[in-house]
Amino acid sequence: MKILVIGGGGREHALAWKLKLSPGVDRMFCAPGNAGTAEIGENVAISVNDLAALVRFARENRVDLSVVGPDDLLAAGIVDLFVAEGLRVFGPTKAAARIESSKIFAKELMRQQGIPTAQAGAFERSDDALRFCDRLQFPIVIKADGLALGKGVIIAPDAASARSTIDEMMNQRRFGEAGRRVVVEEFLRGTECSLHALVDGRNYRLLESARDHKRAFDGDVGPNTGGMGAFSPADNWNSKQQLQFEEKIMRPVLHGLLAERITFRGLLYPGLMITEDGARVLEFNCRFGDPETQAILPRMKSDLLPLLEATIDERVGNCSIEWDHRPAVSVVLASGGYPNKYETGKIISGLDEAVKLEDVQIFHAGTSWVRGELVTAGGRVLAVTALGSTIEGARARAYDAVSRIHFENCHYRRDVALTAGTDNIGKLL
């Protein structure tokens, strides 16, 4: 089979890597890809924003399956375009992708289905949003309605911060059209957890749990990022919580989508906050997480390709997935200054040595080859993933690999999975 993975980040490298392991795949394309995907397939110089060119490439090269990584392409309707051309593609339609591309749509869906989430209000006028803030106890959470590269969620500790955030989003258009409308909600206290599910419209299969680290710096401080690391399985998740999750969240959301005449086929993952009162939905995502995918897929023993095909063909309910019981830890190496202003073009060294370590896999994100040198080409540069018999072992192995990789102004968190203990992990297996 010929496979096209659309996107150029660490998630897409992980997907391409896993799919390339399938005996059914003999040719792998990545558009636009990165230096890592170039080692396992053929990079295609097409911008992810050129949807027509992506469709044309898949048609002309008789691609058997295209897998869409980025959320903004799904929101733009890339799946609809591929389907209209008779092309096989993994991902939700534009209508189904609204569950991520519009936080207001998702909140209303949760309200209708009684799905546990934070108390919230949706607003098109900044003065209305400000009045609602007065009804909540600080800190509060302010979210741009649309997609903002994972950076459209701001925690406001006080009224002054709330006013400036709402003004920046709604009036100054810090996030463009994405912030034209906002959701203001109560701040939930607890620990976060990500649950991924392959959904074929009516049925689903859960993948292994994961936790990511959103804040830029150690101790969960600093600005939100696209993700600075992840580990799997989550240490705050167990079988009892999973049963409640399926009953109170997963089945109701699929029922709600079908009630809206929306058939969701693809990867759905709710970001959860585990509170004293149980799991609460922070947001819904309609694609593989980044960097969660880099921690989850190395633990998947099953072939990913037939699972994606079963999802498209509405028979994922008949599938089973085999997992490596060992935990995985993934550490993101970023350009200094990320998620704000940063420089690129820094030479990367030590990768050959790091990748030789046992049970270590390195996924590229912002990398490229320039005049024979591997250089940085984005905010998040690499994700270094390691497996271990314990979470401490996986963590030590990941950071051993990280210590061998160098580029100017390299930044990474040193506390990824630090709070996860073997006792918690053991209870989940």
N, C-alpha and C positions, 0 to 999 in steps of 0.2 A: 504493500500500500504506500501511497504518497500522502504525507501529512504536512500541513501548513500550520505552524504556531504563529499567531499574530501578536506582536508586542516585542519589547526589547529589554525587559527587566529581569530581575532574579526569579520571579515567579515563572516567566516564560522559559527561562533556561531550565528550571526544575521540571517543568512540564515536558519540554523537548527531550531532556535527559531520560525521564521516566518512559516516555512513549518510544524513544529510540531503542529501549531494552526489549520491546515487544518483538517476538519473532515475525509478527505480521507486518512490520514496518521495514521497508527497504530504501525509502528515500525521505529525508526530512528537510523541509524548508522552514526558515524563520524570517519573518518580516517585521521590523528591519533586523531583529536579532542583535547580538553583541559579540564580543570577542570569544565568549564561552560557547555560545551556540554555534559559532563558526567551526568549532572543533568537532561537533557531532552532526552537523548538517550543512546546508547551503544557505547563507544569509542572502536575503533579497532586498535590494535597495529601494524599498517602497515605504513612504511615510505611513504611519498608522492612521493619519488623518485623511489619506487618499483612499476612501472606501471604494470608489469606482475602480481604481487601479488594482486593489486587492482582489476584488471580484473577478476582474479580467485575468489576473495572474492565475487564480485558482481554476478558472474555466479553461484557459489556454493550455495550462500544464496538467490538466486532468487530475487535479488533486482529489483524493478520495475522502479526506476529512480535514476540515479546518477547525482549529481550536482557538477561541478568542480569549485573550488574557485581560486587557484593560477594561475597566468599567465604563469609561466615557464612550468607547466604541459601541458597547452594547446599548447604552443610552441613546446613541445616535442612530440605532437601527441597522447595524451591520448584518445581524443575523437575518433580518427580513430581506435585505438585499441579496444575500447568498441563497436563501430559500427560493426567492423569486426567479433565480437563475437555475434552479434545480440542483444546487450544490449542497452537499452534506456538511453541516456545521454544528459545532457544540457551543451552546450558549443560549440564553433566553432572548425572546423577541424584545423589541422596543417597549411594547406595552408591559411585558413582564418585568423588564429591567427598571421600571418606575419604582419598584420596591426599594431600590437603592438610589436612583437618580432624583427621587423626590421624597425627602424626609416627611413632608406633610402628608403625602399619599400613604406612606408607611404608617404614620401615626394614626391616621383615620382608619386604616385597615385593622390595626391592632385594637383600636377603640371598639369597632364594630364586632370583632371576634372575641373580645374580652381577654386579649393577650396581655399578660403582666408586663408593664413598662412604666416609665416615669411619668408623673403628672406633667402636662405640657400644654402650651398654647401655640398656635400658628398665626403669623402676622404678615401683612403686606405693607403696613405703615409703621414707621419707627416709633411714633408717639404711643401707639397702641401697645407695641412690644414693651416699651418702657413702663407703662402703667401695670402691665402684667408682672413685670419684675418685682414691683412693690408687694405683690401678693405672696412671693416665695421667700424662703429663708436662704440667705447666702451661705456658701457659694451656690451659684446657679450655672447652668450650661446653656450656651447659645450656639445654635447650629445653622449654618447656611443650608437652605432647602436643597440646593443642587449639589453637584459634584465639585469638589475643590481640592483634588489631589491628596485627600486624606488630611487636609489641614483646615477644614472648615468647621471644626468643633473647638470652641473656646470656653474654658472654665473661668467665669468671672467671680473673683473673691468678694467683691463689694459693689455698691451701687455705681461708684465712679467708673470702675472697670466695665460694668455692664453698659453704661451709657456710651463710653468710647467704642466698645466692641460693636454695639448695634449701629452706631453712626458710621463706623468704618465699613461694615457689611452692607447696610441698606442705603446709605446716602453717598458714601465715598466709593462704593462698589469695589471694595478690596478684592472680592472674589468674582467680579463681573456679574453676569446674570444669575450665577449660582446663589448669590446673596441677596437677590431682589426680595425674596421672602425668607423669613427665618422661623425657626422653632426655638422657643424658650422653655426650658424644662427644669424640674428639680434635680439637684445633684444627688445621685445614688451612691451610697457608701458600700464598699465591698471590694471584691477582686474580680478581674475580668477573665472571661473564658470565651474561646471561639469554637463553634461546632459547625463543621462542614457537612453538607448532605448533597448527594447526587439525587436530583429530583426529576422524575419523568412525567410530571403533570399531576398524577394521583398518588404514586408511590415514591418511596425514597430509600436510600441506604446511607446511614451515617458513616462518616470517616472518623478517624481517631481525633480526640480533642487536642486543643493546643492553647497556649497562652502567649501573647506577644507583649512587647515593651514599646509603648507609643512615645513616651517622653524622650527628649534628646539626651538627657544626662543621667548619671547614676542616681539612685534614690528616687526615681520617677519625678524629676524636676526638669524645668525647661520647657520649651515649646513642644507641641505635638508634632510628630513626624509621620511618615508613611509606615514606620516600624523599624526599631533598632535591634530586634532580635526576637526569637521565639523558642519555645520548647514544647515537646509533645511526649507523653500525654500531659494534660493539665493536672496540676496537683490539687486543684479545688473542685474536682469532678468525680462522681461515683455513679454506680448503677441505679441507685434510688433517684438521684437527680435526673438521670437520663430518662427514666420512665416518666417523671413529672414533666420534663421538657417536651417529650413526644406528645403527651396528652394535652398540655396547656399551651404549647407554642407551635410545634411543628405541624400537627394535624389541623389545628385551627387556621394557621396561615394559608395552608394549601386549600382548605375549604373556602376561606375568604377570597382567595384569588379566583377560584373556579366560579364563585358566586358573582364575581365581576366579569365573568366570561374571559378570564385570562388563564391560559395553560402555560405553567412555568416548566420549561425543560432546560436543565443545565445544573449549575452548581449554586446552591443557596446556602449562605451561612449567616446565621444570626450572631451578632456580637452580644455577649451576655455580661451582665453584672451579677455576681453571686452575692446576694445580700442576706441579712439575718432572716428575711422573710422568703427566701428562695431566689430562683433565677428571674431576672428582669431583662427584657430586651432593650439594649442600647440603640441598635440599628440593625437593619437587614442589608446584606451584601449579596450581589447576584453573580459573583465570580470567585475564583480561587483567591484566597487571601495572600498577602505579601507583607511579611515574610513567613506566615504560617505554613504555606505550601512547601517552603524549603525545609521545614522541620517534619512535616507530615509524610511527604512522598518517600523519603529514604526509609521510612518504617513500613511502607506498603510492600508486601511480598507479592501480592496479586498483580497480574498484568493490567495496566490502566486502560489500554485501548479497548478491550471488550466491555469494560465498565462504562466508558463514554458512549460507545455505540448502543449499549443497552438502554442508556438514559435517553438517547435520541429516539429509539424505537419503542419507548414506553414499556419496557420489560425489566427495569432495574430491580423491581421487587423480587425477581427470581434469582438475583445475583447474591453471592457471598464474597466477602473480602477477607483475605488472610493478612495478618499483621505480624511484624517483628515485635516481640514484647519488650525489646530494649528501648529505653527512652532516647530521644534525640534533642540536641541543643544546637541552635543556629544563631551565630553572632554576626551582625551587620557591620561592615567597615564602610564608613562614610567619609566624604570630603569635609575637611574642616570648615565650619560655618553652616553646614546643613542643619535645619531645613531653610535657612535664610541664604544670604549671598555666599557663594563658594567659588573656588577656582577649579578648573579642570586641566587636563593635559599633563598631570603628574605621572612620572614613570613608576610602574608597579614592579617590585622585585620580590623574590622569595616564594613565588607561587609553586614552582616546581618542587621545592623542598616540602612545602606544607601538604600538598596533595598526595605525597607518598605515604603519609601517616595512615595507619590502619583505621578503617571505618570513618574516614573523613571524606566529605564531598564538598567541593567549592563551587558555588553558583555565582556567575557573573551577573551584574546589573548594569552599572554605568562604566563600561569598559570598551576600549577600541584599540585597534592596531594603527600606529602612526609611524611611518618610516622604520618598520621592523621592531618598534618598541610597544609593549603593552602599557597603555596609559589610562588614567581616569577620564571618564566622559559623562559624569552625572553626580547627583547628590549621594545616593546610595551606590556604592561601588561593587562590593562583594558580599556574599553571605556564606560564612564558613560553618558547615554543619558536621556534627560528629555524633555517632552512636556510642553508647556505653552500657555496661551491665547495670549501672545505677545512674541516676541523674547527675551525681557528683562526678562519676567517671566520664560521662559524656561531656560534661561542662569542662573538666580538666583537659580532655582531648581537644575540644574545640578551641580553647584558649591557647593550648600548645601550638596548634596550627596558626592561630592568629598572630602569635609572637614571631612567627617566621616570615610574615608578610609585611612589606614596607612600602609606603609612598608618602610624599611630603604632606604634612597636615592631616594625616590619617586620624580619624576620630571613631571611637567605638565605646560602647558601654562595657564596663567591667563587672557588672552585676547581673548579667543575663542568667536567669534560672537560679540565682543565688539563694532565693528564699524557698526553692522547691527541695523537699527532702525525700530520702528514700522510703521513709515510712509512709508518706502520702502516696508516692508512686506505687508502692507495693499494694496498697488497698485497691488500686484501680485495675490490676491485672488479673 
